[in-house]
Amino acid sequence: MKMIIAIVQDKDANKLGGKFVKANVRATRLATSGGFLRSGNTTFMIGIEDDRVQEVLDLIHDTSHTRKQFMTPAVSLDVSMESTAATPMEVQVGGATVFVQDVEQFHRF
């Protein structure tokens, strides 16, 4: 038994959740937020048999896409204590961060 923790961008979460339902993959869905862009993410926690891990990883890989987005960095002060105008910059977001862990025990009540 494995525990898969998958953090995906909100834009991909509904589609991925639908694919989990069709594949009979039970998942707990949590609303989370990212640290760098402070944007919305969804974290899926999935307990799955060892022989189905690759199937779940393939679903995540096929659904979670990277995309480019503009963000404005926080305003900073230079040495003279004058604020500098923040210029929007393009960054890559999305995709998925996935952790696969061994599960010592699993109970369903």
CORPE-V955563 format. One line per field, one symbol per residue. ss: DSSP state (H for helix, E for strand, C for the rest). phi: phi as a letter, one per 40 degrees, with the letter a starting at -180 (. if undefined). burial: b if it has 24 or more other ideal C-beta (glycine too) atoms within 12 Angstrom, else e. A space follows every 10 residues. Layout:
ss: ???
phi: ???
burial: ???
This chain:
ss: CEEEEEEEEH HHHHHHHHHH HHCCCCCEEE EEECCCCCCE EEEEEEEECH HHHHHHHHHH HHHCCEEEEE EECCCCECCC CCECCCCEEE EEEECEEEEE EECCCCCCC
phi: .bbbbbbbcd cbccccdccc cccfbcacbb cbbccccfcc bbbbbbcacd cbdcdccccc ccbcbcacac bbcccbbcdc gccbccbdbc bcbggabbbb bcbcbbbbb
burial: ebbbbbbbbb ebbeebbebb eeeebebebe eeeeeeeeee bbbbbbbbee eebeebbebb eebbeeeeee eeeeeeeeee eeeeeeeeee eebbbbbbee eeeeeeeee
